[in-house]
Amino acid sequence: MGTRVIISGGPGDTVENAVVVTTDSSKAGVEAEYVYIERACGERGAAWNFLSQTQFTSEDGRNYDEITVRLADGTTRSFYFAIDSFFGRP
């Protein structure tokens, strides 16, 4: 049986509308972030390519991942994920 992951929150286009990833495994949480991006943008390598991933803590103490990708049309798009449930876990 795999690790349970729950995706909720907003579309992830801003910190205020971050995708909330709830799990007790950092590995499963990060994998879920990339699955979310594939569902939103299409197949990695064809519809988008990874540019960067940054972890940061907001002023109110919440932890986030920001993943920026380049879409096939050359534009970039950033996704924000709230990661408090798994931040710092193996």
N, C-alpha and C positions, 0 to 999 in steps of 0.2 A: 504494500500500500504506500503511495507517494505522500509527500508532504502537502498538506492542505494550504491553498492560496486563495484568498478572497480579494477580488478587485472591486473597488467602489469609488465614490467621489466623482469628480468632474472629468472633462476631456483631456486635462493635462496641459493645456496651452499656456497657463500661468500658474504661479505658486498658489494663488487663491483658489484656482480650479484644479489643483493637483489630482492625479490618479492616486488613490490610496491603495497601497499593497499591504495586505495583512497576512502574515505568515510567521512562523518561528524559525525560519531558515534563511540565512542571507543568500545562499546559492539559489534556492527556489524563488526568492523575491526578485533577484536580479534577472533570472530566466523569465519570470513573469513580465518584467518590464519590456523585454525584447519581443515577447509574444504579443504584448499589447501594441507595440509599434508595428509589428507585421500585420496585425488585424486592421490597424488604422491606415497604413500606407501601402501594404502589399509586400511582396516577397523581397527579403533582404538580398542585395546584390543586383536585383533587377529594377525594383521600384525605389530603392533607397540604399544608401551606404552610411555606415557609422562615421561620425566626425569626432565626437568627444563625449566623455561622461565625467561629471563633476558632482561630488557630494558636498553639501553645505548645510549649515544650521541657520535657521531663520532667527530673527530678533526675539521671537517668542519661545525659542528653544526647540522647535521641531526640526527634524532631519529630513532632508530631501536629496534625491538624485535628479540631476538635469542631464538628459541625454539629447545631444544635437545630432541630427542626420542631414545628409544632402539628398534631396529627392531627385528623381530621374530628370526632371525639367531644370535642374541646376539650382533651385531655391533650397534654402535651409529651413529646418523646422526643429524647434526644441520641445521636448516633453518633460514635464515635471511630475515626479513621483514622491509621495509622502511615504517614508520608509521607517517610521518610528518603531513599528512592530518587530522588525528584524535587524535594525541598525546595530552593528557591533556583535552580531551572533555569527557562529560558524556556518 
